[in-house]
Each structure stands twice: as C-alpha cells, then as structure tokens.
C-alpha cells in the first residue's frame, strides 16, 4: 500500500505564535505515525511560485494522512497557526509502481 504525504509550503508571519503551532502539532503527528521527510531545508525555486518554508511529512498510508488532518488534535494545532502563517497544503497518495530503469 502506498504511503500518504502532506506537502506544505508556508510563510510564517508570527514566529513566536508559530512555535506554539509546531509544539501542538507534534501530538497529532505522533498519534498518526508521521515522519518528516523535508522540514524547511535549503531550496531553490526553479519554476513557479514559492513560500519561505517547505515541508513534506510521510504517513503510513493516504487514509492515515487524511485522518491526521481531520483529527481533533490537529484541529487544535491549526487554531494556533491561523494568524501565524499562510500555508498551501495538499495531501497526496504516494506512488508504488515501476520506476525508471538505469540507462547503462
């Protein structure tokens, strides 16, 4: 079964308030088996628009990724984020199919 992912792009406008959101979201992420793949590392925007922070969070599967977002624990964390950051977030199913072969 393919994993599920949150892909978020974030501009933080209130860093102190955002720290509260980060502390609160840890509860829901732990409950649903989340694992950070990307967490605001260096990047270059090669095409299109971007935000200051990029995050990719992996979940055991797509349904779990959705359940985390819809959970009361995450709803409480979102309230802390509302006035602290602008965010674009998608939840997407991973790909488990064939991969390109080496061109050797």
N, C-alpha and C positions, 0 to 999 in steps of 0.2 A: 504494500500500500504506500503510495507517495506521501511524503511529508507535507505539512502545511507551513506557510510562511506569512509573516507580516512584513511588508515593505513600507517603510515610513520615511518621509522627508520632512524635516522640522526646522522652523525658525523660532528660536527662543527669544521672547521679548522681556521676560522677567526671570532671570536666572535663579533668584532665591526661591520664588514660588515653584519653579520647575523642579528644583531639588526635592520639594515635597511630593510632587507627582512621581518622580523616579523612586523615591523611598516607598510610596504606596503601591506602585505597580509591581514591585517585587513579590508581593503576596500572591497576586493572581498569576504571575509568570511561574512561580514555584509550584503552585497548585496544578497548573496545566502542563508542566514539563517543558517550559520554554527554554531555549538556548540561544544566546546572542551569537550571530554569525558575523555581523557588522555592527559596530557601535561607535558612530561618529569619528571614524578614522580619516586619514588624509584622502582627498579625492580631487579629481579634475573633471569638471563638467565638459564633456566632449561635444555634446549636442543638446539642444533644448534648454529648458529652464532648470533651475536647481534651487535648493534651500541649503542652509548652512550645515545641517546635520543629516546624516543618512543612517538608517537603522534597518537591519534585516534580522528577524527573530524566527527561529525554526521551532516547529511544534511536531509532535509525533505524527499527526495527520491533519488534513484540511478541517475535518469536523471539530477537532480539538482546538485549532486556531480560532475558529468561529466561536466556539463555546467560551473561550477565554475572553474574547472581546465582549461577548454578551453577558458575562458574569457580573454579579453584584460587586465582587471585589474590584474588577476593572472599572465598573461604573463609578465607584467611589474615587478611584485614582483619576479618572477623566475629569471629574469636577475640579480637582486641583490644577489640572492642566489648562482648563478652558481659557483663562485670562493670562496664561503664562507663555503660550506658544501657539503658532499657526502650524497645522500639520496636514499633510496629504498621506493617507494610509490606504493600502489595499491589502486584502487577504487573498492569497493565491495558493492553488494546489501545485506541489512540485511535480517534476517530470521523472518518470521511472522507465522510460523507453530506451530504444537504441541510441547510442552516442556515435559521433563521427569517429571513424577509424583513423589510425595514424597513416599519413601519406608517405610511407617509407618505401 
